[in-house]
Amino acid sequence: MGVTTAARAARPRREQLLEAAAELFAARGYHAVGIDDIGAAAGITGPGVYRHFASKQALLEELVDRVMTRMLDGARETTATVADPAAALQALVDRHVALAVDERALLGVYYREQRSLSDDARRAQRRLQRAYEQQWAGAVAPLRDDLTTQEVAVVVIASLAMLNATAVSDVAVPAERLRTLLRRAAMTTLLSR
């Protein structure tokens, strides 16, 4: 995310708070960040956060839900509009890589902080995640007739885990080079026989 203070100030307050929370949670971890920290990062007092979110937990749940919903909606759009399985798979990989590189903080929060969600929110996220994985599996399966349905699922899950893990690693690779490496690694994992 990494938006300047001026750019953040031009956004609605709720969006400012979500962005600030994502950056802070990614940098320090959910439990190490307080409401006052989030408010200060967004230019308001900590108690002012409660005008927009019922709790720090509600902020986290919205962040995680946003990223997973966005990923799933994008995957559904891709698989519905791109008929060629190879092209659909490349588009799915490109979308996920873009998120991993361009919005590391947001993906990092999704990847690392699910354990901090309430049980209900965690179950809801797991349902969305399975639906996302199924979109990928639908693109991979026609390209991997050497694998069973369960094996396709394993390859998809492993590829997504690899891409997601880069959001929480300290890599000093320029963004364009990182995109290239991640695309290549994902496609190799998904298609290598």
Secondary structure, DSSP 8 states (H G I E B T S, - for coil): ----HHHHHTS-HHHHHHHHHHHHHHHH-GGG--HHHHHHHHTS-GGGGGGT-S-HHHHHHHHHHHHHHHHHHHHHHHHHH--SHHHHHHHHHHHHHHHHHHTHHHHHHHHHSGGGS-HHHHHHHHHHHHHHHHHHHHHHGGG-TTS-HHHHHHHHHHHHHHHHHGGGS-----HHHHHHHHHHHHHHHHH--
